[in-house]
Amino acid sequence: MSVTVKNLVEAMGLEILVEGDLNRAVIGGCCGDLLSWVMGRARAGDAWITVMGNVNAVAVAVLADTACILLAEDSPLDEPARQRAENQGVTILRSSETIYQLALELGRLLEA
């Protein structure tokens, strides 16, 4: 079964902060808060789990072509980042779960 961003939202109970393409396929995951690290390692179509809710994170998501940004631990999304994400079609989701818990859930969904 192909997993979409919408599937993640429904299965993981995620809050949509910025709605981009919810039908975008999710092929894997990337966890990290060091932007240069993520920029060099995230793959197109990954769900990126992080606590970074700023404009630089949105820029990295665009460069890496991630399927979405998933903010863990109720991390805030600042207003400039929200506006940039809306302008560039980047989906941003949020959860109160830890990065570890979200990565486990994502892995289970992708392996099903």
Buried (B, 14 or more C-beta within 10 A) or exposed (E): EEBBBBBBBEBBEBEBBBBBBBEBEBBBBBBBBEBEEBBEEBBEBBBBBBBBBBBEBBBBBBEBEBBBBBBBEEBEBEEEBBEBBBEEEBBBBBBEBEBEBBBEBBEEBBEE
